[in-house]
Each structure stands twice: as structure tokens, then as C-alpha cells.
Amino acid sequence: MDCTAPAPERFPDDSIDMGSGFDCFDPIAHTLDIQGEQLSNRLLLKDVLQGQGFVNYAAEWWHYTYQPEPYPGTYFDFPIDRSSLG
């Protein structure tokens, strides 16, 4: 499946249209390399997350890192389970 295809032609995930699929490593996934509604959606996500202390990796609209990182250099590798949410 082409992650750069128009939203109706990508995997149906019921998400808002961000202009590319999640984890699409194509230049179209660069946060600002799009126009119209998709850019507005990306900028909304960026504004909300930046307001909470996250910084966007500009080459991937979905990629954010909390700053300052509380555990720099530590990689967390464990399963997340719905039951852990309480």
C-alpha cells in the first residue's frame, strides 16, 4: 500500500487526513511539506504538542520528543497493554 496515496486509497484507519500515512518515510511526511487541510491538521498537532513541551522532528509529522528529555540516552523497550491504563 502506498503511504503517499490520497487518504481514501491508504489503509483505512479512521484518522484525520495528515497527507501521508503514519510511519511513511517519504518527503511528503516532512511536517511542513504539504498544503491545505493536511497542513492545517499537522500544524494543529504541532501546536498542541509544543504547548505541552514536545518538539517535532521536522522530517516526520508524527515524530515528537519531550524536552527536556527526563532520561536522555535511555531506550525504553517494553510492551504497552490497555490494562496498564487503569
Order of alpha helices (4+ residues) and beta strands (2+ residues): alpha-beta-beta
